[in-house]
Amino acid sequence: MKLEIDDIKVRGNRIWLPKEIQKKIKGNFFEVKIRKSKRNSNFITILTKDGRFVIPKNIREFLKLELNDIVNAQIMEIKNKKRKIAFFKNGRFDMLAFIPNKTMSNFKVLAKEEDPLIHLWYSTKGRPKEIKIMRFLPLEFARFTGYFQAEGGKPKLEKRRGRELSFTNKSPKLIEEFLRLSKYLFDCSLWNATIRYNIVLKISEIEKISKLLEENGVSKEFIKAKNAKRISSYTVKLWISNSLLAETVSNMTECLMRYLTNNKWDIIKKDSCIYFLQGLFAGDGNFYSWKDKKGSLHSRFQIYEGKKKYIEIYKKLLSRFGISGKIVKEKNKNLFIFRSYLNWNNLLTILDCGMFKYSEHEASLKKTIIEHKKFKAMKHLIKIKDKISVNFLGKITNRPNYYSSSWLRDRGKEGIIRKIGKRGNAYVWELTMNGKKIKGILNKL
């Protein structure tokens, strides 16, 4: 639908439409093209209850509009893209599934497709907000939601203040990775960065942090530094004041967590879950191993969370990978902890899936596996190429035949190798699928 309106008066920064036109477009989003003399400009808007719309300040300045100016206008209705139900399409996230129909402050949200982008817009008391995001994102963007869940600020409804997308951390590796992932969704130059530092920190260190931010897409004029007494060295807060972006990312994170716990398992969901956990562990995870007085090795993994509903979700997600544990609440603190004591298989699973890949604990994980009593026997799998016999094992271990026979028998019971026949008087074995899998994991050490 396209409507032409000639000789309509501008009243301050507003235009009131004739009632017959109001009836045709009421409740719908539309694009307005205003012409004054030889100048014209376009913008998106929606009618208020009394039949008017607001002309954005930059448009008024461009057209040099003054009180009671007479202009011509063309009105074109915009179709609001229907939100999708399915989260994935062709192995990628479809962001139409996560864009809210209304903001937290109850304003309708327009989603206009501009392939490959989606133009998001809403109007709040004459201060329209908009942003353009990519529609389809790779599965690894789930790691961004994991970072956001662990270290991000959750949107809050406050008077006369837009919601904020934010992330706070001090690890250069995590900050760099978070910024890289954000580029999948929106223009990285939108980020603001606030560096809070202890006054004893050298200026050269602050400059180094600023340079890292610039190299990863943050505009120099949007980087600020402030000293703070209670910070031991420094922290970096990345933030964007945009309700549409903040609510979309928050909604995606919430939806994804629920979806991964409540639906049947497949390769797309598994990969998405691993990416999410990578980001979550990097921010809120802790891994520690030690030996007791008897020399036995123990491994403990923990995740920290302020809300019980989330810690219960983490527990369900980890159970997908055979990792069990208990949830405990810290005394006198609003803090829940998921705690798991990891066995050999759990350690291998975490390494295989790369769950600690972006955290500071990956080196400790590998060291723990190497020190585990199981590794002493399993390390020989790395040198097995195809078939194996007592003589071959003796050569790679430099141990006597009785050791080789015992090793083959034990690994056979564990389903890691299987007997396939004889070569002369000696039995020949080969790796099973499970044996090949374990060998592949150990090769990552």
Sequence and secondary structure as in RCSB ss.txt:
>XXXX:A:sequence
MKLEIDDIKVRGNRIWLPKEIQKKIKGNFFEVKIRKSKRNSNFITILTKDGRFVIPKNIREFLKLELNDIVNAQI
MEIKNKKRKIAFFKNGRFDMLAFIPNKTMSNFKVLAKEEDPLIHLWYSTKGRPKEIKIMRFLPLEFARFTGYFQA
EGGKPKLEKRRGRELSFTNKSPKLIEEFLRLSKYLFDCSLWNATIRYNIVLKISEIEKISKLLEENGVSKEFIKA
KNAKRISSYTVKLWISNSLLAETVSNMTECLMRYLTNNKWDIIKKDSCIYFLQGLFAGDGNFYSWKDKKGSLHSR
FQIYEGKKKYIEIYKKLLSRFGISGKIVKEKNKNLFIFRSYLNWNNLLTILDCGMFKYSEHEASLKKTIIEHKKF
KAMKHLIKIKDKISVNFLGKITNRPNYYSSSWLRDRGKEGIIRKIGKRGNAYVWELTMNGKKIKGILNKL
>XXXX:A:secstr
 EEEEEEEE BTTEEE  HHHHHHHTTSEEEEEEEETTEEEEEEEE  TTSEEE  HHHHHHHT  TT EEEEEE
EE       S SEETTEEEGGGTS SB TT  B EEEEETTEEEEEE STT  EEEEEESEE TTHHHHHHHHHH
HEE    BTTB  EEEEEE  HHHHHHHHHHHTTTS GGG EEEEEE TTS HHHHHHHHHHHHHTT  GGGEEE
EE TT SSEEEEEEEE HHHHHHHHHHHHHHHHHHHHS   HHHHHHHHHHHHHHHHHHEEEEEEE TT  EEEE
EEEEES HHHHHHHHHHHHTTT   EEEE TTSS EEEEEE  HHHHHHHHHHTTTTTSTTHHHHHHHHHHSHHH
HHHGGGGG  SEE HHHHHHHHT  HHHHHHHHHHHHHTTSEEEEEEETTEEEEEE HHHHHHHHHHTT 
